[in-house]
């Protein structure tokens, strides 16, 4: 028997690749804290994004979370 990871092989994301590009580029420009950026992202880009999904997106693209 093998003990395998319970983590899904493909994580679900609420942001499309195009939305991720917009989020990351604007974050690099505005340098807002994560909670403020979450409010803006929900208002103008994707109302269904969660804080953890936004954090994962920024980390994937090498952006520090302030």
N, C-alpha and C positions, 0 to 999 in steps of 0.2 A: 504494500500500500504506500502511496505517496501522499504527503500532506501538501496540498496546493494552497496558494494564496486565495483569499476570498474577495480580493479586490477585482472589480470588473476589468477586463482587458482594455476596454474602451470607455472612458468616462464620458458621461453626458454633459454637454455644455448648452447653455441657453443663448450664448452669443454666436452669431455666424462668423466665419472668417473675416468678412468685410467689416463687421461691427468691431471685432477684436482690433483690427488695424486702426480704426477710428479712435477707439478707447485708448490704445497704447500711445498713439501719436499726440492726442490731446493731453494725456497724462504727462507726457514728457514736456509739453509746453507749459501747462498750468501748474504742475507740482502741488496739487491739492491733497490733503489727507484722504485716506481711503473712505472714511464715512461720508465726507463731503462729495467725493467722486461718485460714490454709490448713489446719492440723491440725484446728481446730474445725469448719470447713466440711466437710471430708472425713468427720469422725466423726459429725456430727449432721445435715447437710443433704444433701450429695451426695458419695458416695465417689469418683466419677469425675472430679471437677473438677481441673483442672491449675492450677499456680501462675500461668501466663500468662493463663489464662482468668479467674481470680479478679482478677488485676491489671487486665485489660481491663474487667471489669465495674465495678470500683471507679472507674476513670478515666472510664468512660462516664457515671457518676453524679456526677462531680465530687469524688470522695473522694481525698485525697492518700494515696500509699502510703508508709507509715512504714518 
